[in-house]
């Protein structure tokens, strides 16, 4: 099973920068897309603050743009940060998983940040 997995999935990333690199490779593009009927880009790229790489950003911009005109009707939104559930890397440099959710017509839109 492990041999088959190695032929289908990329290796475990060494760190977040390596994770970013793996997701930008052409043969891993399917991991960057949503599972909707019309797939859209979910992985948005590295999170850069003051010129430093601090994390990676996932967001379904297509869905957010499709409901943007109705944001004034959003009644529920929330933020959550956790330090217990973070992706595993070989260097253990993932420290926080931060999400921002908006519920609109019983559909949740997420932004997901994984930071060092």
Backbone as a ProteinNet text record, in pm:
[ID]
protein_1_A
[PRIMARY]
XXXXXXXXXXXXXXXXXXXXXXXXXXXXXXXXXXXXXXXXXXXXXXXXXXXXXXXXXXXXXXXXXXXXXXXXXXXXXXXXXXXXXXXXXXXXXXXXXXXXXXXXXXXXXXXXXXXX
[TERTIARY]
82	0	87.7	194.5	283.5	349.7	386.1	447.1	348.5	223.5	121.8	98.8	91.7	70.8	182.3	305.7	419.1	409.1	343.1	329.4	216.6	123.5	7.4	22.2	75	84	227.1	241.4	376.1	432.7	562.6	621.3	572.4	590	557.9	648.4	590	673.3	770.8	889.8	989.8	944.5	886.3	840.8	734.5	683.3	577	622.5	745.3	794.2	800.9	840.7	843.8	701	605.9	465	414.9	449	414.6	474.5	599.7	667.8	596.7	561.7	495.2	359.8	285.7	154.8	164	275.5	292.1	341.4	378.9	424.2	304.9	325.8	218	152.2	229.3	171	94	93.6	16.8	-96.5	-124.4	-226.9	-364.7	-393.9	-525.4	-547.4	-439.8	-453.3	-486.1	-480.4	-504.3	-645	-727.3	-859.9	-969.2	-1084.6	-1199.6	-1266.9	-1359.2	-1431.5	-1569.9	-1593.8	-1723.5	-1742.6	-1868.1	-1896.9	-1813.8	-1798.2	-1705.1	-1585.8	-1480.6	-1367.2	-1307.9	-1267.1	-1200	-1073.4	-984.4	-857.6	-882.6	-835.5	-851.7	-721.6	-608.1	-479.7	-441.2	-426.5	-399.9	-251.7	-169.6	-26.6	28.9	152.6	217.5	158.7	165.1	124	251.1	267.9	388.7	353	425	404.7	538.1	540	662.2	778.6	747.4	850.3	896.3	836.5	876.3	765.3	806.1	713.1	668	537.4	488.3	383.3	335.3	234.3	183.1	74.2	9.8	-138.3	-200.2	-338.3	-424.2	-535.9	-636.1	-765	-830.3	-952.9	-1024.7	-1154.5	-1233.9	-1281.8	-1194.9	-1225.8	-1345	-1358.6	-1469.6	-1603.6	-1615.6	-1741.2	-1763.8	-1659.5	-1672.6	-1713.8	-1653.5	-1691.1	-1834.9	-1883.2	-2020.3	-2124.3	-2088.6	-2184.8	-2148.2	-2046.1	-1996.9	-2106.5	-2194.7	-2299.3	-2400.7	-2402.8	-2498.5	-2434.4	-2311.5	-2244.9	-2320.1	-2395.9	-2471.1	-2580.2	-2615.6	-2715.1	-2654.3	-2522.9	-2456.4	-2482.9	-2535.4	-2566.8	-2469.2	-2399.3	-2307.8	-2170.7	-2069.8	-1931.7	-1849.8	-1736.1	-1654.3	-1510.5	-1428.2	-1284.8	-1246.3	-1149.1	-1101	-952.6	-878.1	-736.2	-706.9	-632.8	-597.3	-449.5	-391.4	-251.5	-238.7	-350.9	-346.2	-358	-434.7	-457.4	-386.8	-267.3	-190.4	-133.1	-106.5	-46.6	89	123.4	251.1	355.5	469	583.9	702.9	805.2	923	995.7	993.8	1060	969.6	845.1	747.2	738.6	730.4	726	584.5	483.4	345.2	296.8	262.7	226.4	79.1	14.4	-123.2	-204.3	-328.1	-425.7	-534.3	-553.1	-650.9	-754.3	-881.8	-988.1	-1082.2	-1138.5	-1242.2	-1358	-1475.7	-1590.9	-1703.5	-1777.3	-1897.8	-2006.5	-2121.4	-2234.4	-2334.3	-2363.7	-2459.4	-2549.8	-2679.8	-2777.3	-2736.2	-2696.2	-2656.5	-2533.7	-2454	-2329.2	-2215.4	-2113.2	-1999.4	-1889.8	-1840.5	-1724.4	-1608	-1494.9	-1378.7	-1258.9	-1182.3	-1044.9	-962.5	-856.7	-774.8	-631.1	-570.9	-432.3	-353.6	-241.4	-151.3	-24.2	13.7	126.4	238.4	356.1	475.4	478.4
-117.8	0	125.9	124	240.4	265.7	160.7	177.7	240.3	197.5	254.5	400.7	429.3	567.4	658.6	611.7	693.4	727.1	642	671.1	770.9	786.5	872.7	1007.1	1005.6	1126	1177.4	1308.7	1364.7	1323.7	1340.1	1305	1398.5	1356.8	1444.7	1566.2	1687.1	1807.6	1822	1875.1	1899.4	2013.3	2116.1	2234.1	2304.1	2416.4	2485.8	2538.6	2581.9	2629.3	2515.3	2397.4	2280.2	2240.8	2252.9	2227.2	2319.6	2446.7	2544.3	2501.7	2461.7	2416.9	2294.7	2197.4	2076.6	2109.5	2201.7	2237	2315.6	2377.7	2452.9	2366.6	2242.6	2152.6	2109.6	2098.7	2064	1930.1	1831.2	1699.2	1693.7	1802.2	1806.9	1908.1	1963.9	2067.9	2021.1	1890.9	1840.5	1855.2	1869.5	1891	2036	2125.3	2267.2	2310.4	2216.4	2249.9	2207	2275.8	2239.9	2116.6	2058.1	1939.6	1973.2	2097	2137.2	2085.7	2092.2	2047.7	2124.3	2253.5	2333.8	2361.6	2278.9	2298.7	2438.8	2493.2	2622.6	2611.1	2704.2	2703	2724.2	2631.7	2641.1	2686.5	2638.5	2681.9	2814.1	2918.2	3051.8	3087.9	3014.6	3041.2	3072.3	3119.3	3147.9	3272.2	3276.4	3392.5	3468	3585.3	3665.7	3787.4	3808.5	3924.1	3996.1	4124.3	4205.7	4138.4	4076.1	4013.4	3876.2	3825.7	3694.5	3592	3473	3360.8	3316.8	3325.7	3289	3179	3142.3	3038.1	3016.8	2940.1	2911.8	2945.3	2977.4	3025.3	2940.8	2892.7	2821.7	2901.6	2919	2998.1	2970.3	2948.4	2930.8	3067.9	3140.9	3277.5	3280.4	3178.5	3174.4	3177.2	3096.7	3093.9	3225.6	3278.9	3405.4	3517.5	3521.7	3624	3607	3482.3	3458.8	3506.4	3515.1	3562.5	3700.8	3762.5	3890.8	3996.6	4002	4104.6	4083.8	3966.2	3937	3931.5	3977.1	3972.7	4051.5	4151.9	4227.8	4142.9	4027.8	3936.4	3830.6	3824	3723.3	3754.5	3656.2	3674.7	3601.1	3503.3	3424.1	3419.1	3454.9	3436.8	3405.6	3346.6	3311.1	3288.3	3293.8	3268.4	3161	3081.9	2980.2	2959.2	2955.7	2924.2	2806.4	2711.6	2596.3	2566.9	2518.7	2478.7	2326.8	2258.1	2112.2	2039.4	2094.7	2029.2	2108.7	2067.4	2132.8	2024	2059	1960.1	1913.3	1792.2	1735	1761.7	1816.1	1830.7	1766.5	1735.9	1671.4	1762.9	1895.4	1991.1	2038.4	1991.5	2034	2185.7	2254.4	2400.6	2456.5	2370.6	2418.3	2436.5	2560.1	2588.3	2620.8	2680.3	2721.8	2700.1	2658.8	2647.4	2749.2	2848.2	2953.9	2950.8	2951.2	2951	3068.3	3116.9	3219	3164.5	3154	3095.8	3197.3	3190.3	3268.7	3171	3177.6	3092.2	3177	3135.1	3205.4	3102.5	3110	3013.9	2870.3	2849.3	2718.1	2659.4	2743.4	2700.1	2772.9	2700	2759.4	2792	2914.9	2955.7	2967.2	2911.5	2909	2979	3039.6	3078	3003	2943.9	2860.5	2907.9	2934.5	2978.1	2877.2	2835.1	2749.8	2829.4	2855.4	2944.1	2875.5	2934.2	2887.1	2942.7
0	0	0	76.9	81.4	-54.2	-125.5	-257.4	-354.5	-350.5	-438.1	-402	-272.2	-227.7	-278.3	-275.8	-321	-469.3	-548.5	-690.7	-718.7	-624.3	-644.3	-572.6	-451	-368.6	-361.8	-346.1	-328.5	-192.2	-172	-42.7	67.7	192.3	305.1	296	299.4	286.2	403.2	372.7	478	567.9	506.9	580.1	495.3	544.8	471.9	336.7	327.2	197.3	97.5	143.1	56.4	17.5	111.6	84.7	-27	-18.4	-121.7	-255.6	-255.7	-377.6	-438.4	-353.8	-403.6	-466.9	-406.4	-460.4	-590	-616.6	-740.3	-855.9	-829	-935.1	-1020.6	-1151.3	-1243.8	-1210.6	-1171.8	-1145.3	-1013	-934.3	-809.7	-815.4	-932.7	-945.4	-899.1	-913	-870.9	-720.7	-641.5	-497.5	-464.7	-562	-537.9	-576.6	-623.7	-674.4	-576.5	-584.2	-501.8	-561.7	-486.2	-532.7	-586.5	-621.5	-673.3	-815.4	-863.3	-1000.1	-1100.5	-1080.3	-1158.3	-1066.8	-1072.1	-981.5	-995.6	-882.9	-883.6	-799	-820.1	-748	-599.3	-516	-370.7	-304.2	-354.1	-298.4	-362.8	-281.9	-334.2	-332.6	-259.8	-260.7	-123.8	-121.2	7.3	72.9	203.3	280.8	318	259.2	279	363.5	473.4	560	574.4	540.2	545.8	472.5	358.7	277	325.3	433.8	487.4	465.2	429.8	413.1	552.3	579.3	712.8	708.8	591.5	585.2	445.2	435.5	308.1	321.7	209.4	209.8	116.9	170.9	93.1	98.6	-14.7	-18.3	-149.7	-143	-263.9	-308.9	-376.7	-419.9	-515.4	-598.7	-693.5	-620	-514.9	-439.5	-365.5	-305.2	-232.7	-327.6	-445.6	-543.9	-591.2	-597	-643.6	-542.7	-413.7	-313.2	-259.3	-316.1	-266.1	-257.2	-354.7	-355.4	-243.2	-184.2	-77.5	61.5	75.1	205.1	312.3	270.2	370.4	435.3	374.4	431.8	522.3	529.7	612.5	758.8	829.7	970.7	1061.5	1007.7	1089.5	1021.9	1095.7	1051.2	1175	1154.7	1269.7	1233.1	1334.1	1320.8	1420.2	1386	1477.4	1452.6	1557.2	1549.6	1638.9	1589.7	1670.9	1655.9	1761.1	1759.6	1765.5	1794.7	1808.4	1675.4	1582.2	1454.2	1345.8	1312	1206	1115.4	990	900	951.4	921.4	963.4	856	895.7	807.3	875.6	801.4	859.6	957.9	931.4	1020.9	1134.6	1137.1	1238.2	1249.1	1135.7	1137.3	1124.1	1125	1121.1	1264.6	1299.6	1437.8	1457	1358.5	1378	1251.6	1271.1	1164.6	1197.8	1110.3	1133.9	1023.7	1061	960.8	984.4	876	879	797.8	859	791.4	781.8	671.8	651.3	608.9	673.8	637.2	560.3	439.2	354.4	289.2	316.7	264.1	295.8	418.2	470	399.7	336.2	274.4	343.4	381.9	451.1	350.6	355.9	276.9	373.1	336.2	425	365.3	452.3	424.3	526.8	483.2	569.9	560.9	675.3	681.1	764	715.8	793.5	811.4	936.1	961.4	1036.9	1018	1087.2	1225.7
[MASK]
++++++++++++++++++++++++++++++++++++++++++++++++++++++++++++++++++++++++++++++++++++++++++++++++++++++++++++++++++++

